[in-house]
Amino acid sequence: MRRPNVALIVVDSLREDHSRGLDQLLDVGFVRYENAIAPAPWTLPSHVSMFTGLYPGTHGVHEMYQDVPGLDEVAREGMRRLNYGVAGELMDEGYEMHFVTANLFITPQYGFQRYTRHLTASPYMPEALDWDEFSGLNESFWRNGRNYLRTAREFLSMGKGALLGRAILRGMKLSMGLGLRDKGSSAVLDAVKGMNAHEPYMLFVNLMEAHEPYTPRDLAGSVSAEAAFNAIFAGRVPEDVVAAWRRQYPRHAEYAVERALDVVRALGHRLEDSLVIVTSDHGQLLGDGGIGHGYFLSDGLLRVPLYVKWPTGMRAPRQTGRYVSLAQIPSMIRAAMGDQPAGIGSDVVMAESFGPISMPTGWRSRLPRSALREAFSHRMRIYARGGAATYNAGADRVEDTAGIDVVDASRIARELLGMGTAEELPARA
């Protein structure tokens, strides 16, 4: 039996309720699955779950109170231990593995080290570069700080003078708020159009257009970090940030959807022989239960779109459970290959948070140790019986419920703590 190609397209930070433009995919054979839930509220643990089929508490690649060793080292070791998830599995079966990502967490630095080719883009770089080349240029920027002349010399010595010039112009436009919506997607799209892959292959794409920054003053992430700090530790969501994000996010999300559709179109005739999954790793909170992403466990952050085009000749599996966890993506891939039954969905899914991720400089010194311990507690958002509840595993308490009895929520949470994969979740709650 011929093995299908696989394409996983992640529209980073795209809320489900801002994704309906993706319904255009239904016209070219995609199926929309309902109530898709991200396994984590931010990029790295959610992507590792998508590649391994494990929830964050099991794969272990997530934020930590004691950041020693660094998260990048934890991620590299975790992915190596898990044979790089579906990427390693498919490469062992003879697949080429092509990454084209504008998200710096989805790179070899954070454990995504099994690939045929890894192209990396960024808002400041006018083209996608091989990882080794990209990381070398990026290191030059960080190493030289404000010594721009030394940076220029290093770029010239690497034969990248023209690229540096275009990057400087791009940076100037961003600082003035011009072209702020394009956060690397043009380079990603060019790379996909020019991809020379031998079949069978898996293509992974990450688009950052729905992700902040949404204003020029947040280019360095300082506004986002300070807003998250206040929301988590002071219980205040800054009104000015909420107002700006509610005004700007829909435009960025719409543009992100357009670019995702462009990527699908760029696949052209290869769609016929492929399993193509279009989703998001998490949403974005706009004052509805928090701000930004990471830490919080609210619907606007965890409910994401999920569209799947199954290979030609395969009947699209029916959704058999109320919810679909993105941790089920590896099982979707195996189903498309005929390696296991094609079952989509579960009546119980969860998302996990282990603490804040993006905080202002010196934030630890601004807080008592008790506040840090509380913030970095293991918390779970449980979706079951058409409702949801948040369980604090560290304190063994249900923090809030919506449609689930507190006693039931506590029981379900304890069951889930012993189950690491989406396939192990109980069929009924």
FENFENTA-V139383 format. One line per field, one symbol per residue. ss: DSSP state (H for helix, E for strand, - for the rest). psi: psi as a letter, one per 40 degrees, with the letter a starting at -180 (. if undefined). Layout:
# FENFENTA-V139383
ss = ???
psi = ???
This chain:
# FENFENTA-V139383
ss = ----EEEEEEE----HHH-HHHHHHHHH--EE---EE--E--HHHHHHHHHH-E-HHHH-----------HHHHHHHHHHH---HHHHHHHH---EEEEEE------HHH------EEEEEE--EEEEEEHHHHHHHHHHHHHH---HHHHHHHHHH---HHHHHHHHHHHHHHH---------HHHHHHHHH-------EEEEEEE--------HHH---HHHHHHHHHHHHH----HHHHHHHHHHHHHHHHHHHHHHHHHHHHHHHHHHHEEEEEE-----EE----EE------HHHHEE-EEEE---------E---EEEHHHHHHHHHHH-------E-E-EEEEEE----------HHH--HHHHHHH---EEEEEE--EEEEEE----EEEEEE---HHHHHHHHHHHH---EHHH-----
psi = hhhiihhhhhghfhidefeedeedddefeihhiifhhieieicdddddddddeiiddddegiiidhfhiidddddddddddeffadddddddeeiihhhhhehedgiddfegehidhhhhiideheihiidddddddddddddebegddddddddddeffdddddddddddddddeehfddhfedddddddddehghhiiihhhhhhedeiiieidefdeedddddddddddeeehhhdddddddddddddddddddddddddddddbeeddeihhhhaidiahhfegeahaiidifideddhiihhhhiihehhhiiheidihieeeddddddddeeeiighhiiehiiiiieiidhiiheddeeiidddddddfihihhhhifeaiihhhddefihdiigehiddddddddddddeheiddeiidi.
